[in-house]
Amino acid sequence: MKKILLSVFIAAFAMTAANAQETTQKKEEKVVEGKQKSVLDKINLTAEQKEKIKALKEENRKQIEQLKSEGASEDKIKSVKQQQHDQIQSLLTDEQKAEMQKIKEAEKEEKVKEKAQAADEKTKIKEEKQDIASKIKAVQQDETLTEEQKKEKTKALLASRKENKAENKTDDKGEKKAVSEEELKKKSSALPTEKKKN
């Protein structure tokens, strides 16, 4: 009985993992397709070019679906995608190709910038956590304070960290979000209150 349950569990886990991988691949493909579409939208295609590209993409989509159903290798699917890319490129004028390259380079630079900002933010958060942790430790080790005072000081330190976190929130473009005083009050009041010992 245990062996049967274990086999069922392993099979279910394998199916879940396979579905998750397939979903991730589909999402990645949609992202790539969306980016390609947005770039093409920015280079002023003629009506004729738009029709030809639409037909190419539809044909390509069907071909990829068929290859996947046949269990074709990733290399084969990549070569079909590359073929589509080359066919689209052949439909573009030199000016459009140059414009497309400019847009791609600008997007690449933006991506690098975003990654750097995210890394800076992570470092900053880590430093803030370490700073608060050391301050809380100092408070807990301070023998001149009562237990109630220690709790209050710890609570105040945690509240100040939450306020700083809210103030430094950024949007998708790395711009600081304006956080209202009302939001800060809500965040502070949401802190768990310590129960007083009788």
C-alpha positions in Angstrom: 0.0 0.0 0.0 2.8 2.4 0.9 4.6 1.6 -2.4 1.4 2.4 -4.3 0.9 5.7 -2.5 4.6 6.6 -3.1 4.3 5.8 -6.8 1.1 7.9 -7.1 2.8 10.8 -5.2 5.9 10.6 -7.5 3.8 10.5 -10.6 1.7 13.5 -9.5 4.8 15.4 -8.5 6.4 14.7 -11.9 3.3 15.8 -13.8 3.1 19.0 -11.7 6.8 19.8 -12.4 6.3 19.1 -16.1 3.2 21.4 -16.3 5.1 24.1 -14.4 8.0 23.9 -16.8 5.6 24.1 -19.8 3.8 27.1 -18.3 7.1 28.9 -17.7 8.2 28.2 -21.3 4.9 29.5 -22.6 5.2 32.7 -20.5 8.8 33.3 -21.7 7.7 32.8 -25.3 4.8 35.3 -24.8 7.2 37.8 -23.3 9.7 37.5 -26.2 6.8 37.7 -28.7 5.4 40.7 -26.9 8.8 42.5 -26.9 9.3 41.7 -30.6 5.7 43.0 -31.4 6.3 46.2 -29.4 9.6 46.9 -31.2 7.9 46.3 -34.6 5.1 48.7 -33.6 7.6 51.4 -33.0 9.3 51.3 -36.5 6.4 52.5 -38.7 5.6 49.4 -40.7 3.6 49.8 -43.9 0.2 48.1 -44.2 1.8 45.6 -46.6 4.6 44.8 -44.2 2.2 44.3 -41.3 0.1 41.9 -43.3 3.1 39.8 -44.4 4.6 39.8 -40.8 1.2 38.7 -39.4 1.0 35.8 -41.9 4.6 34.8 -41.1 3.9 34.7 -37.4 0.7 32.7 -37.8 2.5 30.2 -40.0 5.4 30.0 -37.6 3.1 29.6 -34.6 1.4 26.6 -36.3 4.7 25.1 -37.2 6.1 25.4 -33.6 2.8 23.9 -32.2 3.2 20.9 -34.6 6.9 20.5 -33.7 6.0 20.5 -30.0 3.2 18.0 -30.4 5.8 15.7 -32.2 8.2 16.1 -29.3 10.8 18.0 -31.4 14.0 19.2 -29.7 14.5 22.7 -28.4 17.2 23.3 -31.1 14.7 22.5 -33.8 12.2 25.0 -32.4 14.9 27.6 -32.0 15.9 27.2 -35.6 12.3 27.8 -36.7 12.1 30.9 -34.5 15.4 32.2 -36.0 14.0 31.5 -39.5 11.0 33.7 -38.7 13.3 36.4 -37.3 15.3 36.3 -40.5 12.2 36.4 -42.7 10.9 39.4 -40.8 14.2 41.2 -41.1 14.2 40.6 -44.9 10.9 42.5 -45.1 12.3 45.6 -43.4 14.0 48.6 -45.0 17.6 49.6 -43.9 16.1 52.6 -42.0 13.7 50.3 -40.2 16.4 47.8 -39.3 18.6 50.7 -38.0 15.6 52.0 -35.9 14.9 48.6 -34.6 18.5 48.2 -33.5 18.4 51.5 -31.7 15.3 50.5 -29.8 16.7 47.2 -28.8 19.9 48.8 -27.6 17.9 51.4 -25.6 15.9 48.6 -24.0 19.0 46.6 -23.2 20.5 49.7 -21.5 17.3 50.2 -19.5 17.4 46.5 -18.4 21.0 46.9 -17.2 20.0 50.0 -15.3 17.0 48.3 -13.7 19.2 45.4 -12.6 21.8 47.7 -11.1 19.0 49.6 -9.2 17.5 46.3 -8.0 21.0 45.2 -6.7 21.5 48.6 -5.0 18.1 48.3 -3.4 18.9 44.8 -2.1 22.2 45.9 -0.6 20.5 48.9 1.0 17.7 46.7 2.5 20.3 44.2 3.8 22.3 47.0 5.4 19.2 48.4 7.0 18.2 45.0 8.4 21.7 44.5 9.9 21.6 48.0 11.4 18.2 47.5 13.0 19.2 44.0 14.2 22.4 45.4 15.9 20.3 48.2 17.5 17.7 45.7 18.8 20.5 43.5 20.1 22.0 46.5 21.9 18.6 47.4 23.4 18.1 43.8 24.6 21.6 43.7 26.2 21.1 47.1 27.9 20.8 46.2 31.6 19.8 49.8 32.5 16.4 49.3 30.8 13.4 47.5 32.2 11.7 44.7 30.2 8.9 47.1 29.3 11.4 49.8 28.1 13.2 47.2 26.0 9.9 46.2 24.3 9.0 49.8 23.6 12.4 50.6 22.1 12.4 47.5 20.0 8.8 48.3 18.8 9.9 51.9 17.9 13.0 50.6 16.0 10.8 48.2 14.0 8.3 50.9 13.3 11.0 53.3 12.0 12.3 50.6 9.7 8.8 50.1 8.3 8.5 53.9 7.7 11.8 54.0 5.9 10.9 51.1 3.8 7.6 52.7 2.8 9.3 56.1 2.0 11.9 54.4 -0.2 9.5 52.4 -2.3 10.0 52.8 -6.0 7.8 52.2 -9.0 8.7 50.2 -12.1 10.8 53.0 -13.5 12.9 53.4 -10.4 11.1 56.6 -9.4 10.3 57.0 -5.7 6.6 56.5 -4.9 5.0 59.2 -2.8 3.7 57.7 0.4 1.1 59.6 2.3 1.3 60.1 6.1 -2.0 58.2 6.3 -0.3 55.1 4.8 2.6 55.4 7.2 0.2 55.6 10.2 -1.7 52.5 8.9 1.6 50.6 8.6 2.7 51.6 12.1 -0.6 50.7 13.7 -0.5 47.3 11.9 2.6 46.4 14.1 1.7 43.6 16.5 1.2 44.9 20.0 3.0 43.1 22.9 0.8 41.7 25.6 1.7 43.1 29.0 2.7 40.5 31.6 0.6 40.5 34.7 
